[in-house]
Amino acid sequence: MTNKEIKALISLLDDPEVAPQIQDKIQSLGESIIPFLEESWEESLDPKQQERLEDLIHNLQFDALQQRMRVWRDSGGENLLEGMWLLNSYQYPDADLQALNRAIEQLRFEAWTLMRPDMHPADQVQALNHVVFRNHRFAANTQNFHSPANSMLHLVLETRRGNPLTLCVIYLLVAQRLNLPVYGVNLPNLFVLTYRPENRKVEPFYINCYNRGLILSRADIEHYVSQLNLSSNDIFFEPCSHLDIVRRALRNLVLSFEKMQEPAKAAEVGKLLAILTDDAPPATDDEDE
């Protein structure tokens, strides 16, 4: 369709008799039509028409996001930054993946200047802790724990406040760019990282980013699990996949929207989660992770 034809099509949304069919036609054209809808929104003085246009724009963006999420899943879900950016895009469609990449790269460079080849793994972690938690002051968002913003990577990078998962994601992305053997671990109600040294003489240990990079032993993790009255499970100690991390981030976001009394948004994020699980969205935990 030409630009003139597209604008003529959008103008027909004012006619209540044909509006439903026109909406379906616009929906079939995909996200390329969004700039025309935005232009019409700016030109319209009718609040109801603006609302219809907003709904159309959102639906088009959400359809495109679902497709991108499927592509990411089918690629193996290995690119963690891209997966978190896709989640970010639900609330902020204009979020810039390259801006996220630059922010992570800046942290990596600062940490790299403190690294030495002969450093003990615990000292490497302390150097990374210095950059992330001391220099940049990343910390737990305890005042607004259930805010959806805690799951939005670009906002966490801007505000330096997040939930356990997003703080761990930032730390993990930096660590992996430094070639450190750091991985995510799916604990109940708390997401942590594990350092798995190639040198078998050094015991693996865990990193709690929600507590400024506190180093934990396996015994500490076992004690934490026992306090929750749960049976020991390998999943509480072993690395998880990047796909698992994004699934958990989506569960957190579902719970956040439920806490904020926004069931429609919670349901839509549940659809994104279903794409990564090939099933109905699982129940969320009692608190964010």
N, C-alpha and C positions, 0 to 999 in steps of 0.2 A: 504493500500500500504506500501511496505517496504521502508526504506530510500533510497535504491539503485534505486527502481522504481520511487520514487519521483524525485530524481536528474536526472534520465534519461528523465522523462517527462519535467522537466524544461529546459533541454538542447535542446529540440525540438522547443523552442521559437525562436531559431536562424533561423529556416526554415520558410520563409515567406508564403509558400504554406499551411502549417498546423498550423501556429501560432494562427489564430483566434480560431480554435477548441481547441487548447491546452490551450489558455487563459480561455476559458469557462470551461474546465475540471478542471483547477487549481482553478478557482473561486468556483466551486462546492465543493472543498475539505475543504473550510473554513479557519479560521485564524490559525489553527494548522500548516499550511504549510508555514507561514510567515518566521520562522527562516531559512528554506531552501532557500527561495527567497532572504533573506538578505545575506546569504552565497554566493549565486550565484552572487549577485550584487558586493560583495567585490572581487570576483574572476574575474569578467568580465572587459575587457579593452575597450569594445565597448560602447560609450556614448548612442547610440540608444537602445542597449539592456538594459543598466542600466535604461534608462527612462521607457522602457516597464515594467521592474521589479518594479520600483518605483510606477508606476500606478497600477500595480497588488496589491502590498502591501497596498497602500492607499485604493483601492476598497474593499479589504478583511477586513481591519480595519474598514472602514465605515459601511460595512454590519453588522459586529459584534456589532458596536456601536448602530446602529439602533435597533437591536434585544434587546440589554441591555436597551435601552430607553423604549422599549415597555414593558419589564418586570417591570421596575421601575414604569411606568404608571399604569400597571395592579395591582401592589401591593398597589396602592393608592397614590403613590408619597409623602409619609410622611417623608421619610429620605432626608432632604434638603441637607445635606452634600454630600450624594451619587448622588443626582440629579445634583448638581453643579460640582461634579467630572466628571460625564458623559459628561457634556458640555465641561469641561476642556480637556477631552480625545479626542475631535475632533481635536484640534491643537497639543495636546501632548499625544499621545497614551500610553506613558510610565509613565504618571503621577501616583503617588502613593497615593491611598486613605488613607492608614494608616499614611503617612507623613502629610497629611492634618489634619487628626484626632489628631495627636500629637501636631500640631501647635495650634489648637483650644483648646486642653486640657491644654496646657501651659498657654494660656491667661486666661482660666477659673480658674486655680489654683491661678494665681497672683491676680485675682479679688476676689476670695474667701477669701484670706487672709485679705482683707479690709472690708469684709462684716460682719455685726452683725445682729442677729435676730430681734432686735428692731428698725432697721433703717427705716426711712421714705422712700417711693418709690423714691422720688426725690434725696435723699442722696445715695440710691443704684445706681441710674443712674450716679450720679457724681463720685462714686467710680469706676464704670465700665469705664466711660469716662477717668478717670485718667490713668487707665491701657492702654486702647486702643489708646487714642489720645495724651497723654502726655508721658507715659513711652515708648510706642512702636512707637509713632509718625505716626500713620496711618493718611492719609490725602487725599484730592481730587487730582486727577491727572489732573490739569487744563492745563498743557502744552501739553499733548497728549490725549485730551479728547476722541477722537474717535478711539484710538488705540484698536485693538482686545485684547491686553494684559490686558486691564481693566476688561474684563469679565472672565479672567482666574484666578481662585481662588488661585492656587499655586503661580502664579506670584505676585498677590496682597499681599499675605502673605509674600513673599520674599522682594518685593520692598517697601511695605507699601503705595502704591499708587493705587487708584482704582476709579471707578465711583460710583455714589450714591448707586446703587444696590449691588455691591460686598462689599462695606464698610458696608452696612446694614446687608448683609448675615453673615459676620464675627461677627459683633456685636450681631446679633440675635442668632447665634449658641452658642456663649459664654453665653448670657443671659439665654437661655433655659436650659443650663447645670447647671446654678445657680438656676434653678427653679423660675426664674422671669417671670411674665406674660407679656412677650413682643412678639409682632407679627408684621408682615409686613403689609404695607398699600400701595395700588396702587394709588398714586397721578399721575396726568398727568405731564409728563416730569420730575418727581422727585419721587424717592422712599424713603419712610420714615418708621419709626417704631412707634408703639403705645404701651404704658404701660397701661394695664387694671387691676387695683388693685382689689383684691377680697373684700377689705373693701370698701363698697359703699360710705363711708363718704369721700373718696379720689377720686377726679375727674380723669378720664382717661386723659392722656396727650400724646404728640407725641415727637419723637426724630429724629432730622435731623443729620444723620451721615456724610453727606457731608459738614456739618458745625460744625465738632468736637463735635457732640452729643448735639447740642443746643436743649433745651426743648421748645416745642411749645404747645400752647393751641388749643382747637377746634376753637376759634375765629381766631387764626393765620392761621389755615388751610382754614377756610372760606374766609379770606381775600386773601390768595394765589389763591384760585379757582376763586374768583371774578375778580382778576387781569388778569386772563386768559380768561375772558369773557365767562365762562362756567356756566351752571346751576348746582346747588348743586345736588350731587348724593351720596347715601349711600356708594358706593364703595370707595369714597374719604376719608372716615372716619373710615370704619370698617376693621377688620383684613382680610387678604387674605390668601389663602392656600399656602402650599409649592409648589404645582403644578403650581399655578399662578406665583410664584416667578421665577421658572425655565423657564416658558414660556416667562416671561418678559426678563430674561437674554438672552434667545435665540434671541428674537427680537432685543435686543441691539447688539448682535454679528452679526446678519444679516446686521444691519445698519452700523456697523463698517467696515465690508468687502465691503459694497457698497461704503462707503466713501474712502476706500483704493483702489478702482477700481479693486476689485477681485470678479467679478460676479459669477464665478464658485463656490467659497467657500460660498458666500452668498446663492446661490441656494441649496447647500448641507445642510447648517444649516437650511434653510427653510424646508427641508425634515424632519429634526429632530423636528422642531417646529410643523409640521403637525402631527407627531406621537402623540404629547401631546394635540393637538386640534381636532384631527379626522376630519380635514378640511384643506383647502388650507391655507398657512401661511398668517395671516392678515398683513395689511400695517403697517409699522413702524412709530413711531412718528418722528418729525423733529429733535430731539436730543436724545442722550443716556440718560438713566435714572439711 
